[in-house]
Amino acid sequence: MLNPSWLHTFKTLIDTGHFTQTADRLYMTQPGVSQHIKKLEQACGHSLINRDKKSFELTEQGRQVYDFALRLASNEAELFERLRFDDPYSGLCKMSCSGALALQIYPKLLKLQAQHKALITHLEAAPNGKILNDIQNGITDLGIVTQAPKSSQFHSVNIGNEPLCLILPREYQDKQVTAESLKACGVVKHPDAKHYLSLYFDLCGDSELSKLNIDELPTATYVNQLSQILLPISVGIGFTVLPKSALDNFAHKEQLFIHRPCKIVNEPLFLVYKRNRQLAARYKTIREALFDDLNSKNQNRF
C-alpha cells in the first residue's frame, strides 16, 4: 500500500508546481518534500517527475499516480461527508419534484442554504414516475409527487396541496367559460396537460366541463418548456391548466384570465422517500422548511 503521506506530498507538489511552496504549505522542509517524492517513486518502481533545475515535468507514470492521489482525496472528502450524517445543517440534499413546484420551492431552498453555508441543495425537475424510480435506485433521496405511491417500497406523507388553475387569454375575463368556448379557444398542450385538464374538469364543480372529452379538444399549440407554456396564452392563443406555482412565476400575468371554478381544485403533494431508509438529519431540516412553506402559501391561494 502506498504511503498516504507521500501521496499527499506528491499531490501538493503537482498542485503548487514548486518544491518550496509545497514545503511551506505542508510545514515541511524542502529536503523532506524531496525525500517523500523519492520514497514514493521507489514504492511505485517508476520515476514520477523529470527534474530540470528548479522546475519539473510529470512523467506518464506520474500522471497516473497524480490521478490516483486525486481520487483518494475525493474519496476521503466523501467519507468525511458521510461521517457528518447527523449534522442538520451540513451536507448534500438530493431532491426531485415537478417543474412547476420547483419554481416555488427552489427560492426557499436557496434561502435556507444562504443561512447554512455547509448545506448543499440538489433539485431536479422530473415527472412522478421518474422521481419514484430515482428514489428506488438511490439516485435521489427525497421526492415530492402528486400521487401517493402504492408500492410498499416507499414511505409517503401529505405535506400540502397545489391549486390548479384554468388559464385563458385576458379577453375571456368578461365571457362565460363553457365547453364550447374552450373548444373554440383550443388547448396549449404540454407534457402534463392531459392529466391537469382531466383533474380540473372532474373536480371544479361544473357539470358541463366534467363531461368534456379531453381528447376531442383542438390543439392550439404545444410546448414542453414550463417557462414558455403561458406565453401563447398571454398573446391570445389557447388555454391550459397548470399549478398555481407556475402562474405565480410568469412575468405577464396581467395578460391572463384565471377561471373562477365553483370548487377550488387542489392536487395533493406527497413527500416520498424509500421505506426503511434512514435519512440524514439535514433532510429533516429540508422537510420542515418545505412543509412550512407549502402550507403557508396554501392558506391564501386565491
N, C-alpha and C positions, 0 to 999 in steps of 0.2 A: 504494500500500500504506500502510495506517495505521501510524504510528509505534508500535512495541510499548511504548516507554517512556510515551507519552501514554496508551495504553490501560491500562497497569498503574496509572498515577496515577489515572485515572478510576475504575477498578475499586476501588482502595483508598479513594478518596473516598466512593464509594457504600457500601462495606462499613463504614466508620467513621462516616459521616454528618456529618463535621466537617472543615473545611479544616485547622485547627491540628493535629488528631490525625493527619491524613494526612501533613502536613509532618514531624511528629515520627517517624512510622513509617518514612517514606522518606528521612529525613535530608535534607530539603529545606527551603527557606524557604517561607512561605505564599504570597508573590508568585510563587515558582517553580511551586507547585501550580496557582495560578490561570492562569499562562501555559500550562502543559501542557493544561489544560482548554480554554482559548481556542483553542489551535492545533488540538486535536482537533475542536472544533466547526467551525472553518474548513475542516478537511480533509473533514469529513462534510457540510458545507453546511447544517447544522441546529443549532439550539440544543439542547443535551442536558440542561441543567438550568435551572429557573426560580429565580433567586436572590431571597431575601427577607431582607435584612439579613444575619444570620449563619447563616441556615438556607437550605435549597433543596429543591426537588422535582424529580424526574425528569420530563422530557417523554416522550412516546411514543417519539420517536426515541432519547432517552437510554436507555430501557428496552431497545430493540433493540441498541444499542451495548454496553450492560452485559451482555446475554446473550451477545453475540459475544465479549466480553472473558473471560467465564466459560468458554466453550468453548475459547478459545485457551489459557487457563491449564490447563484439563483436558488438552488435547492435549499441552501441554508436559510436564505431570506424567507422562503416559503414555509420552512419548518417553524421559524420564529413566528410567522403569521398564524400558523395553526396553533401554536402554543398560547397565543393571545385569545384563545377561544372564548373566554368568558368576559372579555372587555366589551361593555355595551356601547362604547363609542369609538371602536377601532376595528379596522379590517374591511374586507371586500364583501359587499352585499349584492348578490346577483338576483335580479327580479325580472319578471315579464308581465305585460298586460296589453290591452288593446291600444292601438294608436291614439284613439280619442282620449282614453283615460290617461295615457302617458302625458298628453298635453296639460292635463290638470295636475297630476301628482309630481311631475318632474321638478317644477319650481319649489315645491315643498321639500323634496329630497335634497335639492341643492342648498336650500336654506339650512337644513339640518347638517349637511356636510360643511357648510361655512362655519357653523358653530363648533364642529368637531372635526378638525383637520385630518385626523387619522382615519376617519370614516370614508370609505370609497363606495359610491353607488354605481352599479352597472344595470341600466334599464334597457330592456329590449321590447319593442312593439311587435306583437305576434297574435294570431288568432287563437281561440280556445284550445283547439286540438294540438297545435304546436307547443303551447305553454305546458299542457299536461305531459306531452311526450318528452319535453326537455327536462321537466321535473323528474320524471321516471328515470331518465337516463343520466341524471346528475349534471346536466348542462346548466340548469338554473336551479335555485333553491326555493324561491318563493314566487308565487304567481297570483294574479287576480283574474278570475274568469267570471263569466255571466251565467254559467250553469253549474250547479254542484255536481262534481264527478260522481258517477255511480260506483266506480271501482273502489274496492276496499283498500287499494294501494295508496289512497290519498286521504289526508285529513283536511277538512274544509270548514270554514266558519263564515257566516254572513257578516260583512263589515259595512254594509250600506246599500244604497240604491242609486242608479244613474237614470235620471229622467230622459225620455226620448222625445224628440221634437219633430213635428211635421213642418218642414220649412219650404216656403214658396216665395216667388218674387213679390216685391213690395206692392205691386199693383193689385194683389189679391186681398189686401187688408180691408177693402170695402165690399168684398164679394163673399158670398156663401160658398164654403168649401163642400163640394158634393163629389160623388163618384164621377159624374160627367165632367166636372171642371178639372178634376185630376187627370182624367183620360185626355182631355184636350191639352193639358199642360205638358204631360209626358214626364217620365222619370229620369232624373240624373242618377244613373246606376253606378255602383261601386261594389267592392267585394262583399260587403255586409248588407247591401241594400235589401235583398230579399228577406233576410232574417229580421231586420229592423222594421220593414214595411208590414210584414205579417204580424209581428208582435204589436205594433202600434194599432193597426186596424182591428185586431182582435180585442184589445183592451181599452180603447179610447171611449167606449160607451156610445158610439154612433152605429146604429144598426145597418145603415146604408153602406158605410165604409167597411163594416165587418164582412159584408157579402162580396166585396171586390175580389176578383181573381187577379192575383199579383202578376201572373204570367201573361195576362192579356193587356197589361198597361203598356203603352208605347214607350219606347226608349227615346229620350231627348238627347242624351249624350252619355258617355261612360268615362270615368277616370278612376284610377286606383291610388292616387296620391291624396291622402287625407286633407292636406292643406289646400287642395285645389277643388274639392268636391262642391263647396258652396260658391265658387267663383261663377259658374254659368248661371246659377240662380240669381246672383246679385245683378246680373245684366239681363234678367228676364227670361232665362231659358230653364225650363223644367222645375221639378220639385224633388224632394227626397226626405228621408227620415234619418236623423243622426242623434247621437247622445248630446246632451246639453253642453258637455265639456268641449265638444268640437265647435259648437256655436259660439261659446264664450271666447274662444281664441281666434275667431275670424275678424279681420280688420274692418270689414264693411257691413256690419250688422244692420246699419240704417237702411240698407238696400234690400232687406229681407223682411218677410212677414212670417210670424210664428203662429201657427194654428192653435186656437184655444180648445182643447178637447173637453168633452163632458166629464171625463175622468182622466186625471194625470196618469200617464203610462210610465211606470218605473221598471227598469231592468235590474234585478238583484246582482250584487257583486259579492263574490266569494273569494276569500283569501285561502290559497291552497298550498300545501307542501306535502312532502312524502311522509306517509304514515310510518311511525316508529323511527323517524329521522330526528335526531337531537340537533336542533339548530343553535348556532352560536347566540350569545346574549345580545349581540348587536341587532339581530333580527327582531328581537322584542322591541327595541328602540324604534325600528322601522315600522313594525306593526302598529304600535301605539300612535306614532305620528300620522300614519295613513288613516287609521280609524278616526282620530280626532278631526282630520282634515275633511274626509269624506262625509262624516256625519254633520259637521258644522255647515258645510255647503249645501247639504241636502235639506236642512231645516227651512231654508228660504230660497227655493229654486225659481219660483215664478211670482 
